[in-house]
Amino acid sequence: MQALANNEIYLNLKITTVQIIDDLENIVNQYKEILEQEEIQILDSIPELNNLPFERARSKISSQLMNIVVCGEFSSGKSFLISGLINRVTWYEIESQSAMQRKEDGYAPFLPASPRETNSCLLTIQPSHLSSTRSHFEVMFDDTKSWESRSEPYRDESDIHRLMLAYATTFEEYRNARIGQDLSRRVLKTRIHIPNMPFPAYIHDLPGIGGISEEDYTEMVRDAVRQADAVIYVASAIKPLTKAEFILLNFVEEVVNTNRCPMFLVLTQIDREKEYKQVLEQNNRFLKENFSNKVFCNQTFMPVSPAIEAKAKTMYEQDQISETTYKEGIKESGMLTLRQRLNEYLVNTSGPAHLRDIVLQMHRLLENVSLHIDSRCNSLSIPIQHSEKRIQEITQLVKTLINKRESIREDLEKYQKSIIKEAFITADPDDLIELLQDELEPIIDNQNVLDEKVRNNIEQKKKEIRDKWLYSQNGPENAWKKAWSSYQKQTILILNDRIEEIIEEAEITGTSLAEFIRDRTLPDNTSSESSIADTVSAVSSSWQTLLSIASIGAGGTTLASAGSVAIGGVGIAAAPLAVLLIATGLFGFGWSYWRKRTDLKKIRNQMKEQLPKYAYEIRNQLELQANQFIATYQGQVIGIINNFISSQQDSIKAIQEDLKEGDLNIKQRKLNEIQALQMLCLEVDKNIKSFYSNLPSGLPQVPNL
């Protein structure tokens, strides 16, 4: 974080971010005071204000550290996984009692791990802010609710391990390791500061669910998940997912959807189960069957083993294995890939990107507050003698809008089907198959595919062939460009046809809902005729998101952070990053599997058989992602209509209050105050645009899907 503190761009962006938060909070507080005089509650119309958005935004700015929670069933390997992630698992050999027996593997994880229920409270692992090279352990008790150090004196890291056993677990046999005054005290949570921690984040180790103890940790786990910036869900390879895990997964999915944070599904303990691939397949099928319409319906579990990694590292350091065997062990463990994905998420949500996401939240809140203020200003501008008439007109408008909203929803969904068909009718995977077979099969047949250079060459050519197909004249890129442009035009036409006339009849001046939606879903510098790079990418990077699945198995594509995507300042819920990232393991050639085969002919046949599957999977995933993107866009359009309806309903209430009051002078004073707030809103919006314009050139104004 020191690099950020010394970065001039970051410091300037941070100053602007703080100013935006302060100014918007000032507007909200002033508006609340105005409305409270009339006994109107703004919280009823803008529920986001109930969640203390300004306090949370300031907290995020000051911390610069993401909160990653690790949850799952008890004894699923959560603590062991965290120890592996921070490189704190030691492998050793256990001597057998008989000379005829092989030595057994032993492991010493940094965090307490056991086949029975372990954690009794939240245990947080975080980077140390101290200059010491030693870890530092702290405890928060129920009676004081403040952090108390319990690290001194200790000799080595094993003492820290015993402290965690004594204070953070259910093991009574270790309780006596507490100091005398702590024996009867109830522990709320614990934390340990780790020097040289590989992740700039708080990693929260949660108690497992589904245990047999009397203590129920469900609410503790749920509270932690609600506050998470990212969630790692851990399942054991020993057995398939259980009913208790389904309940927790369902809750986590709802939180991930609401908070727009990424989720990582991890299958641990694969070193303990030879048939773990069967469990992996069952778990993935379970997700598909039970979450078919959910956010992470297309996610799959990522198999990992900190134990395999620890053993490979130690044996290599002791010169017991070759470098090739070491690399194979690291790859088999899956830990390197998991760390890369976590680091990618942390990098993309820190620094300027971290501030951008905070400003994006403030931008959404500003739009809702501005809409409410504009509606209130309109209501105050109406003369008293016209108030009753306006109530009737706006009431009828609201009723009509509600009816029109449903017909618009139906038409947009119907048009979605036709536009998707139009976008992908020429995207024939057989063309891609033919290209792949023509160029790759001769290489596969005539070169030694067991050679790594040959395989890398095939992978590179496969990527070039894929791009050739994608960007061909009749390829998906051009078809999607036309279809998406057509869909946006049709949306505006439908809105103009269904809504604008009744708004004009109700004499709601200065408001064009179709223009409002168009302006907030397309940047000023884009047009329906611009290229996919200028339009779709500028809007929400949708096409790059769709094409990212095509790189699976071809290497090289890296997505930015998932979570919150905005189109011109309007928020759109994005699929979690792990939806695309974890899918990587599904569609590649599986070289590590083939490399171990000695039958070259059979390997070549298998490689060629995978080419059609690869082509069809790319095509299917492109269409799936296109459907999801359009469906999200539809939801945002309907959401704007809903906000407009809500603002008109607030206008009705405000006019009714004015009728009871009957004092035009008071109304004029209120109108002046509201108009002053409108000007302040414009200033905040100007600062937000300035913030976006000063972002580093490589960072998009809105996060990618």
C-alpha positions in Angstrom: 0.0 0.0 0.0 3.0 2.3 0.4 3.3 2.5 -3.4 -0.3 3.8 -3.5 0.3 6.4 -0.8 3.2 7.9 -2.9 1.3 7.8 -6.2 0.3 11.3 -7.3 -2.6 10.1 -9.5 -3.9 7.9 -6.7 -3.7 10.8 -4.2 -5.5 13.2 -6.5 -8.2 10.6 -7.2 -8.6 9.9 -3.4 -9.0 13.7 -2.7 -11.7 13.9 -5.3 -13.4 10.7 -4.0 -13.5 12.1 -0.4 -14.9 15.4 -1.8 -17.7 13.6 -3.7 -18.7 11.6 -0.6 -18.7 14.7 1.6 -20.7 16.8 -0.8 -23.3 14.1 -1.5 -23.7 13.5 2.2 -24.2 17.2 2.7 -26.9 17.2 0.0 -28.7 14.3 1.5 -28.6 15.8 5.0 -30.0 19.1 3.8 -32.7 17.3 1.8 -33.7 15.2 4.8 -34.1 18.3 6.9 -36.4 19.9 4.3 -38.5 16.7 4.0 -38.7 16.2 7.8 -40.5 19.5 8.1 -43.2 18.0 6.0 -43.0 14.5 7.7 -41.7 12.9 4.5 -39.2 10.1 4.8 -36.6 10.0 2.0 -35.5 6.6 3.2 -38.8 5.1 2.0 -37.9 6.1 -1.6 -34.2 5.6 -1.5 -33.6 2.5 0.7 -29.8 2.6 0.0 -29.5 5.4 2.6 -30.6 2.9 5.2 -27.2 1.1 4.8 -25.0 4.0 5.9 -23.5 4.4 2.4 -21.2 7.3 3.3 -19.7 5.6 6.4 -19.1 2.4 4.5 -17.5 4.3 1.6 -15.1 6.2 4.0 -14.2 2.9 5.7 -13.3 1.4 2.3 -11.1 4.3 1.4 -9.2 4.2 4.7 -8.7 0.4 4.8 -7.4 -0.3 1.3 -7.8 -4.0 2.2 -10.5 -6.3 0.9 -12.5 -8.6 3.1 -12.3 -12.3 1.9 -14.4 -14.8 3.8 -13.8 -18.5 3.7 -16.9 -20.6 4.5 -18.2 -24.1 4.1 -19.1 -27.2 6.0 -17.1 -28.2 9.1 -13.9 -30.1 8.4 -14.1 -29.3 4.7 -10.5 -28.0 4.8 -11.1 -24.2 5.2 -8.3 -23.6 7.7 -5.9 -25.9 5.9 -6.6 -24.1 2.6 -5.9 -20.7 4.2 -2.6 -22.0 5.6 -1.7 -23.1 2.1 -2.7 -19.8 0.5 -0.4 -17.9 2.9 2.4 -20.5 2.3 2.2 -21.8 5.9 1.9 -25.6 5.5 4.9 -27.8 6.3 5.2 -31.4 5.0 7.2 -34.0 6.9 7.6 -37.8 6.9 6.2 -40.0 9.7 8.4 -42.9 10.5 6.5 -46.3 10.3 6.7 -48.8 13.1 7.8 -51.5 10.7 10.7 -51.4 8.3 8.6 -53.1 5.7 6.0 -50.2 5.7 6.3 -47.0 3.8 6.7 -43.7 5.6 3.5 -41.7 5.8 3.0 -38.0 5.0 2.6 -35.6 7.8 1.4 -31.9 7.6 1.7 -29.0 10.0 -0.6 -26.2 8.9 -0.3 -22.7 10.5 -4.0 -22.5 11.4 -5.6 -25.1 13.6 -7.2 -27.9 11.4 -8.9 -31.1 12.5 -11.4 -33.7 11.1 -13.8 -32.5 13.8 -15.4 -29.1 14.4 -12.6 -26.7 15.0 -13.3 -22.9 15.0 -15.6 -21.5 17.7 -15.3 -17.9 16.5 -14.2 -15.7 13.6 -10.4 -15.9 13.0 -9.0 -13.2 10.8 -5.6 -13.4 9.1 -4.3 -10.0 7.9 -1.0 -8.3 6.9 1.0 -7.1 9.8 1.4 -3.3 10.2 4.3 -3.9 12.6 8.0 -3.9 11.5 8.5 -7.2 13.5 9.1 -10.4 11.5 6.9 -12.3 14.0 3.2 -12.9 14.0 1.0 -11.1 16.4 -2.2 -12.6 18.0 -5.1 -10.6 19.4 -8.4 -11.6 21.0 -11.7 -9.7 21.5 -13.8 -10.8 24.5 -17.5 -10.4 25.1 -17.1 -8.4 28.3 -14.8 -5.6 26.9 -15.4 -5.8 23.1 -11.9 -4.4 22.5 -8.8 -6.1 21.1 -6.3 -7.5 23.6 -2.9 -8.8 22.7 -2.0 -12.3 23.7 1.3 -12.8 21.8 3.8 -12.1 24.5 5.8 -13.9 25.5 6.3 -16.6 22.8 9.3 -18.3 21.4 8.3 -19.3 17.9 5.3 -19.7 15.5 4.2 -22.9 17.3 3.3 -20.8 20.3 1.0 -18.7 18.1 -0.5 -22.0 16.9 -1.2 -23.0 20.5 -2.7 -19.7 21.2 -5.1 -20.1 18.3 -6.1 -23.6 19.6 -6.7 -22.1 23.1 -8.8 -19.1 22.1 -10.3 -19.8 18.7 -11.3 -23.4 18.8 -13.7 -25.7 20.6 -11.0 -28.0 21.9 -11.3 -28.1 25.7 -7.9 -29.9 26.0 -6.2 -26.7 24.8 -8.2 -24.2 26.9 -5.8 -24.3 29.8 -3.2 -22.7 27.6 -5.1 -19.4 28.2 -3.9 -17.1 30.9 -5.8 -17.5 34.1 -8.1 -14.4 33.8 -9.3 -15.6 30.3 -10.4 -19.1 31.3 -14.0 -18.0 32.0 -14.2 -15.2 29.4 -16.2 -15.7 26.2 -14.3 -15.0 23.0 -16.1 -13.0 20.3 -13.4 -13.1 17.6 -9.6 -13.4 17.1 -7.1 -12.1 14.6 -3.5 -12.7 13.7 -1.2 -10.2 12.0 1.1 -12.0 9.6 4.4 -10.5 8.4 5.1 -10.8 4.6 1.6 -12.0 3.9 1.2 -12.7 0.2 -2.3 -11.1 0.0 -3.2 -7.5 0.8 -6.5 -8.5 2.3 -8.3 -9.6 5.4 -8.9 -13.4 5.2 -11.7 -14.5 7.6 -11.7 -18.1 8.6 -15.3 -18.9 9.6 -16.7 -21.7 11.8 -18.0 -24.6 9.7 -21.8 -25.3 9.4 -23.5 -28.6 9.8 -21.7 -29.8 12.9 -23.1 -31.8 15.8 -22.1 -29.3 18.6 -24.7 -27.4 20.5 -23.4 -24.1 19.3 -25.0 -22.8 16.1 -22.7 -20.6 14.1 -25.1 -20.0 11.2 -25.8 -16.4 12.1 -22.1 -15.6 12.7 -21.3 -17.0 9.3 -24.1 -15.1 7.6 -23.1 -11.8 9.2 -19.5 -12.3 7.9 -20.6 -13.2 4.4 -22.9 -10.1 4.2 -19.8 -7.9 4.9 -17.5 -9.7 2.4 -15.9 -8.2 -0.6 -15.3 -11.7 -2.0 -16.3 -15.2 -0.9 -14.4 -18.5 -1.1 -16.8 -21.4 -0.6 -14.9 -24.6 0.3 -16.3 -28.1 -0.2 -14.5 -31.4 0.6 -13.6 -33.9 -2.0 -14.4 -36.7 0.5 -18.1 -36.4 -0.1 -20.6 -34.5 -2.3 -22.5 -31.4 -1.2 -25.0 -31.8 1.6 -28.4 -30.3 2.3 -26.8 -28.0 4.9 -24.3 -26.8 2.3 -27.2 -26.1 -0.2 -28.8 -23.8 2.3 -25.6 -21.9 2.9 -24.8 -21.8 -0.9 -28.3 -20.4 -1.5 -27.7 -17.7 1.1 -24.2 -16.9 -0.3 -25.6 -16.6 -3.8 -28.2 -14.0 -2.7 -25.5 -12.0 -0.9 -23.2 -12.2 -3.9 -26.0 -11.1 -6.2 -27.0 -8.1 -4.0 -23.4 -6.9 -3.1 -22.0 -7.7 -6.6 -18.9 -9.4 -5.2 -17.0 -12.3 -6.7 -17.2 -15.9 -5.5 -14.7 -18.7 -5.7 -15.8 -22.3 -5.5 -13.0 -24.6 -4.2 -12.9 -28.4 -3.8 -10.2 -29.3 -1.3 -8.7 -32.5 0.1 -8.3 -34.0 -3.4 -5.1 -35.7 -2.1 -7.2 -37.7 0.3 -9.7 -39.0 -2.2 -8.6 -41.0 -5.3 -12.0 -40.7 -6.9 -12.3 -37.0 -6.2 -13.2 -36.3 -9.9 -16.5 -38.1 -9.3 -17.3 -35.8 -6.4 -16.2 -32.9 -8.5 -18.6 -33.9 -11.2 -21.5 -34.5 -8.7 -20.9 -31.1 -7.1 -20.9 -29.3 -10.5 -24.0 -31.1 -11.5 -25.6 -30.2 -8.2 -24.9 -26.5 -8.9 -26.3 -26.7 -12.4 -29.5 -28.4 -11.2 -30.1 -26.3 -8.2 -29.0 -22.9 -9.4 -30.0 -22.9 -13.0 -31.3 -19.3 -12.9 -28.9 -18.0 -10.3 -25.8 -15.8 -10.5 -23.2 -18.6 -10.3 -25.2 -21.2 -12.3 -22.3 -21.6 -14.7 -19.6 -21.8 -12.1 -17.7 -25.0 -11.3 -15.6 -26.1 -8.4 -11.8 -25.7 -8.7 -9.9 -28.8 -7.3 -7.0 -27.8 -5.1 -4.6 -29.4 -2.5 -2.3 -27.4 -0.2 -0.9 -30.7 0.9 0.3 -31.7 -2.6 1.9 -28.3 -3.0 3.6 -28.4 0.4 5.0 -31.8 -0.2 6.3 -30.9 -3.7 8.0 -27.7 -2.3 9.7 -29.4 0.6 10.9 -32.4 -1.4 12.3 -30.1 -4.1 14.0 -27.9 -1.5 15.6 -31.1 -0.1 16.7 -32.3 -3.6 14.4 -35.4 -3.3 12.7 -34.7 -6.6 13.5 -33.1 -10.0 12.4 -29.7 -11.1 10.0 -31.3 -13.6 8.3 -33.4 -10.9 8.2 -30.4 -8.7 6.4 -28.3 -11.4 4.0 -31.2 -12.0 3.2 -31.3 -8.3 2.6 -27.6 -8.1 0.3 -27.7 -11.1 -1.6 -30.7 -9.8 -2.2 -28.9 -6.5 -4.1 -26.1 -8.2 -2.9 -23.6 -5.6 -0.9 -21.5 -7.9 -3.9 -20.9 -10.1 -6.1 -20.1 -7.1 -3.6 -17.5 -5.8 -3.3 -15.9 -9.3 -7.1 -15.5 -9.4 -7.3 -14.1 -5.9 -4.4 -11.7 -6.7 -6.0 -10.7 -9.9 -9.2 -9.8 -8.0 -7.2 -7.9 -5.4 -5.2 -6.0 -7.9 -8.2 -5.0 -9.9 -10.1 -3.8 -6.8 -7.3 -1.8 -5.2 -5.7 1.6 -5.9 -7.5 3.7 -8.6 -9.9 0.8 -9.3 -10.8 0.6 -5.7 -11.6 4.3 -5.7 -13.5 4.0 -9.0 -15.8 1.4 -7.5 -16.6 3.7 -4.5 -17.3 6.6 -6.8 -19.5 4.4 -8.9 -21.6 3.6 -5.9 -21.9 7.3 -5.1 -22.8 8.0 -8.7 -25.7 5.6 -8.5 -26.8 7.2 -5.2 -26.6 10.7 -6.7 -28.8 9.7 -9.6 -31.5 8.4 -7.2 -31.3 11.4 -5.0 -31.3 13.8 -8.0 -34.4 12.1 -9.4 -36.1 12.5 -6.1 -35.1 16.2 -5.8 -36.2 16.9 -9.4 -39.5 15.3 -8.7 -39.9 17.4 -5.6 -38.9 20.5 -7.4 -41.6 19.9 -10.1 -44.2 19.4 -7.4 -43.3 22.7 -5.7 -43.5 24.5 -9.0 -47.1 23.8 -9.5 -49.6 26.5 -8.4 -52.0 25.6 -5.7 -55.1 25.9 -7.9 -53.8 23.2 -10.2 -52.7 20.8 -7.4 -55.9 18.7 -7.2 -55.9 18.3 -11.0 -52.2 17.4 -10.9 -52.9 14.7 -8.4 -55.5 13.1 -10.7 -53.3 13.4 -13.7 -50.2 11.9 -12.0 -52.3 9.2 -10.4 -53.6 8.1 -13.8 -50.0 8.4 -15.2 -48.7 6.1 -12.5 -51.5 3.5 -13.2 -50.8 3.7 -16.9 -47.0 3.4 -16.4 -47.4 0.3 -14.3 -49.5 -1.3 -17.0 -47.1 -0.2 -19.8 -44.1 -1.4 -17.8 -45.3 -5.0 -18.0 -46.0 -4.8 -21.7 -42.6 -3.3 -22.3 -41.0 -6.1 -20.3 -42.8 -8.7 -22.4 -41.8 -7.0 -25.7 -38.2 -6.6 -24.7 -38.0 -10.3 -23.6 -39.7 -11.3 -26.9 -37.4 -9.2 -29.0 -34.4 -10.6 -27.0 -35.0 -14.0 -28.5 -35.1 -12.8 -32.0 -32.1 -10.6 -31.6 -30.0 -13.4 -30.1 -31.1 -15.6 -33.0 -30.0 -12.9 -35.5 -26.7 -12.3 -33.7 -25.7 -15.9 -33.8 -27.4 -17.4 -36.8 -24.2 -17.0 -38.9 -21.9 -18.0 -36.0 -21.6 -21.6 -37.3 -19.2 -23.6 -35.1 -18.8 -26.0 -38.0 -16.8 -23.2 -39.8 -14.6 -23.0 -36.7 -14.3 -26.8 -36.6 -13.2 -26.9 -40.3 -10.6 -24.2 -39.7 -9.3 -25.9 -36.6 -9.1 -29.3 -38.3 -7.5 -27.9 -41.5 -4.7 -26.2 -39.7 -4.2 -28.2 -36.5 -4.7 -31.8 -37.5 -1.6 -31.9 -39.8 0.5 -30.5 -36.9 -1.0 -33.0 -34.5 -0.4 -35.9 -36.9 3.1 -35.0 -38.0 4.7 -33.5 -34.9 5.5 -34.9 -31.5 2.7 -33.6 -29.4 4.4 -34.8 -26.3 6.9 -32.0 -26.8 6.0 -28.9 -24.8 7.0 -26.5 -27.6 4.8 -28.3 -30.1 1.9 -28.1 -27.7 2.5 -24.4 -27.1 2.6 -23.9 -30.8 -0.7 -25.7 -31.2 -2.2 -23.5 -28.5 -1.0 -20.3 -30.1 -2.4 -21.4 -33.5 -5.7 -22.4 -32.0 -6.0 -18.9 -30.6 -5.2 -17.4 -34.0 -7.8 -19.6 -35.7 -10.4 -18.7 -33.1 -9.7 -15.0 -33.6 -9.9 -15.5 -37.4 -13.4 -17.1 -37.0 -14.6 -14.5 -34.5 -13.7 -11.5 -36.6 -14.5 -12.9 -40.0 -17.1 -11.1 -42.1 -19.8 -13.5 -41.0 -18.3 -14.1 -37.6 -20.0 -13.5 -34.2 -18.3 -10.1 -33.7 -19.9 -8.4 -36.7 -23.2 -10.1 -36.1 -23.3 -9.1 -32.4 -22.4 -5.5 -33.3 -25.5 -5.2 -35.6 -27.8 -7.1 -33.2 -26.8 -5.1 -30.2 -27.3 -1.8 -32.1 -30.6 -3.0 -33.3 -31.7 -4.0 -29.8 -30.8 -0.6 -28.4 -32.7 1.2 -31.1 -35.7 -1.0 -30.6 -35.7 -0.4 -26.9 -35.8 3.4 -27.4 -38.6 3.0 -30.0 -40.6 0.9 -27.7 -40.2 3.4 -24.9 -41.1 6.3 -27.2 -44.2 4.4 -28.4 -45.5 3.3 -25.1 -44.4 5.9 -22.6 -43.5 9.3 -24.0 -47.0 10.2 -25.2 -48.7 9.6 -21.8 -45.9 11.5 -20.1 -46.5 14.4 -22.4 -50.3 14.2 -21.8 -49.7 14.4 -18.1 -47.6 17.5 -18.8 -44.5 16.2 -16.9 -42.2 18.8 -18.4 -38.5 18.5 -18.8 -38.6 14.7 -18.7 -38.1 12.2 -21.5 -37.8 8.7 -20.1 -36.6 7.3 -23.4 -33.9 10.0 -23.5 -33.1 9.5 -19.9 -32.5 5.8 -20.4 -30.6 6.3 -23.7 -28.3 8.9 -22.0 -27.5 6.6 -19.1 -26.9 3.5 -21.2 -24.8 5.0 -24.0 -21.8 7.4 -23.4 -22.0 10.8 -25.2 -19.3 9.8 -27.7 -20.9 6.6 -29.0 -23.5 6.0 -31.6 -25.5 3.1 -32.9 -23.3 2.9 -35.9 -19.9 2.7 -34.1 -17.8 -0.4 -34.0 -18.0 -3.0 -31.3 -14.8 -1.7 -29.8 -16.2 1.9 -29.7 -19.7 1.0 -28.6 -20.1 -2.3 -26.8 -16.7 -2.0 -25.0 -17.3 1.6 -24.1 -20.7 0.7 -22.8 -19.8 -2.3 -20.6 -17.1 -4.3 -22.2 -19.8 -6.8 -23.0 -18.2 -8.2 -26.2 -14.9 -8.8 -24.5 -16.8 -10.5 -21.7 -18.5 -12.7 -24.3 -15.3 -13.4 -26.2 -13.3 -14.2 -23.0 -14.9 -17.7 -22.9 -13.3 -18.3 -26.4 -9.9 -18.1 -24.8 -10.5 -21.0 -22.6 -7.9 -23.6 -23.4 -6.1 -21.2 -25.7 -4.5 -19.2 -22.9 -3.8 -15.5 -22.5 -7.2 -13.8 -21.7 -7.4 -12.1 -18.3 -10.6 -10.5 -17.1 -10.8 -7.5 -14.8 -12.7 -7.5 -11.6 -16.3 -8.6 -11.5 -19.0 -7.4 -9.2 -20.4 -4.0 -10.2 -20.8 -2.9 -13.8 -22.3 0.4 -14.8 -23.5 1.6 -18.2 -23.1 5.3 -18.3 -23.5 5.6 -14.6 -26.4 3.1 -14.3 -25.5 0.0 -12.3 -25.9 -3.4 -13.8 -25.3 -6.6 -11.7 -22.4 -8.5 -13.3 -21.8 -12.2 -13.1 -19.0 -13.0 -10.6 -15.5 -13.2 -12.0 -15.2 -16.9 -11.1 -18.1 -17.7 -13.5 -15.7 -17.3 -16.4 -12.4 -18.0 -14.6 -13.3 -21.3 -12.9 -14.8 -22.5 -16.2 -11.3 -22.5 -17.6 -10.7 -26.1 -16.5 -13.6 -27.4 -18.5 -12.8 -26.7 -22.1 -9.0 -27.0 -22.5 -7.3 -30.0 -24.1 -6.3 -31.3 -20.7 -2.6 -31.5 -21.6 -1.4 -32.7 -18.2 -3.6 -35.8 -18.6 -2.4 -36.6 -22.1 1.2 -36.0 -21.3 1.3 -38.9 -19.0 0.1 -41.2 -21.8 2.7 -43.1 -23.9 0.5 -44.0 -26.7 1.2 -41.2 -29.1 -1.4 -42.3 -31.7 -4.1 -42.4 -29.1 -3.2 -39.0 -27.8 -3.3 -37.5 -31.3 -6.8 -39.0 -31.8 -8.0 -37.7 -28.5 -6.7 -34.2 -29.3 -8.4 -34.2 -32.6 -11.7 -35.4 -31.1 -11.7 -32.4 -28.8 -11.6 -29.8 -31.6 -15.4 -30.0 -32.3 -16.2 -29.9 -28.6 -14.0 -26.8 -28.2 -15.7 -25.1 -31.1 -19.3 -25.8 -30.0 -18.6 -24.9 -26.4 -17.3 -21.5 -27.5 -20.4 -20.8 -29.6 -22.7 -21.9 -26.8 -21.0 -19.8 -24.2 -21.0 -16.7 -26.4 -24.8 -17.0 -26.8 -25.3 -17.7 -23.1 -23.3 -14.6 -22.1 -25.1 -12.5 -24.7 -28.5 -13.6 -23.2 -27.3 -12.7 -19.7 -26.1 -9.3 -20.8 -29.3 -8.3 -22.6 -31.4 -9.6 -19.7 -29.4 -7.4 -17.3 -29.8 -4.5 -19.6 -33.6 -5.1 -19.6 -33.6 -5.2 -15.8 -31.9 -1.8 -15.7 -34.4 -0.3 -18.1 -37.3 -1.6 -16.0 -35.6 -0.4 -12.9 -35.4 3.2 -14.3 -39.1 3.0 -15.1 -39.7 1.9 -11.5 -37.7 4.8 -10.1 -39.7 7.2 -12.3 -43.0 5.7 -11.0 -41.7 6.0 -7.4 -40.8 9.6 -8.0 -44.2 10.4 -9.3 -45.8 8.7 -6.3 -43.7 10.9 -4.1 -44.9 13.9 -6.1 -48.5 13.0 -5.3 -47.7 12.8 -1.6 -45.9 16.1 -1.7 -48.8 17.9 -3.6 -51.3 16.5 -1.0 -49.2 18.0 1.8 -49.1 21.3 -0.1 -52.9 21.3 -0.3 -53.1 20.9 3.4 -50.6 23.7 4.0 -52.0 26.2 1.6 -49.3 28.8 1.9 -47.6 29.8 -1.4 -44.9 31.8 0.4 -43.8 28.7 2.3 -43.9 26.8 -0.9 -41.7 29.3 -2.7 -39.1 29.2 0.1 -39.0 25.4 -0.1 -38.7 25.6 -3.9 -35.7 27.9 -3.6 -34.0 25.4 -1.1 -34.7 22.5 -3.5 -33.3 24.4 -6.5 -30.2 25.1 -4.5 -29.8 21.4 -3.9 -30.3 20.8 -7.6 -27.3 23.0 -8.3 -25.2 21.2 -5.7 -26.2 17.9 -7.4 -24.9 19.2 -10.7 -21.6 20.2 -9.0 -21.2 16.7 -7.6 -22.0 15.2 -11.0 -19.3 17.5 -12.5 -16.8 16.2 -9.9 -17.7 12.6 -10.7 -17.1 13.2 -14.4 -13.8 14.8 -13.6 -12.8 11.8 -11.5 -13.6 9.5 -14.5 -11.6 11.6 -16.9 -8.5 11.5 -14.6 -8.5 7.7 -14.2 -5.3 6.0 -15.6 -5.6 5.3 -19.3 -5.6 1.5 -18.9 -8.5 1.5 -16.4 -12.0 1.6 -17.8 -14.5 4.0 -16.3 -16.7 1.1 -15.4 -15.6 -2.4 -14.3 -15.7 -5.2 -16.8 -18.1 -8.1 -16.5 
